[in-house]
Amino acid sequence: MVTVRVNVSLKPSLLDSAGRTVANSLKSLEFSEVEGVRIGKTITLELEKYDEARVKSMCEKLLANPVIEDYAIEVVE
Amino acid sequence: MKIAVVQFPGSNCDQDALYSLRDDLGVQAEYVWHQESSLAGFDGVFIPGGFTYGDYLRCGAMAARSAVMGEVIRMANDGHPVMGACNGFQILCETGVLPGALLKNSGERFLCESVYLKAENRNTAWTEQVKEPIAIPIAHNEGRFVASDDELARIENEGLVAFRYCEANGELTEKANVNGSLNHIAGLVNKRGNVLGLMPHPERMTKKILGSDAGLLIISGFHRVLAGV
């Protein structure tokens, strides 16, 4: 079995309103060095075997929306 | 005329849609479960609001890939009337029938209130009756319309903007743009004009006892699309 992580993030040009709220909260906790926060999501896939093209296809067909999101594939083990 | 009201796990405006179509617009309407692979016998489709599949992954992502959507896309491409409200709009964007996407409201809050809507392109079946700004309910957490710069320019140039959030007098103030949508966009049509997606809920205001029947100005677009207006 292969574990594959797909990291999905909002495109940098789009406002991440949740990230902005978290950044404000961190600042209120006196982490004044925080200049920005963006929140993505990690989808962990457990696969019988790894085929990069097929995982890309999963990302493009369902896991990420190319209109608003970027994705990165990471093979864990 | 017979309209399919598509039900997904988590749809919750399906009854509003069905009754507004049947009782107030006066057309036939029937529920269709999302696993159906045929819409034979139907003339149009209403995709209701809700939180399909718990909004997992992205709003409308899973619903957009369900069996019935192949048929909805076919009907949209064939020129049949297709309307999606709220989650239904998100689903239509996820399928690519309409451009762009809906993200979390810029204020990070679920918005359940009445807003004003004005028709932008009045030359569509869904907008031509909306002559003045109308008050209309919204109830959503992810209604901020976004698209790339190029896509947004195309949407504007091709007249795909059906509705914008505005003040009662039609003015486009920042305050009126409640969820932070690009260019105040509240609803879009496809290029052919037979498909409408919008975040507000016209199906919740189709009789006076509900406060207003102005929603019929929009929903009656089903008739006009079929009549080829």
Interface residues (C-beta under 8 A of the other chain):
Chain A: L10 S13 L14 L15 S17 A18 R20 T21 K61 L62 L63 N65 V67 I68
Chain B: L57 R58 A61 M62 R65 C93 E94 P99 G100 A101 L103 K104 N105 S106 G107 E108 R144 V146 A147 S148 E151 G180
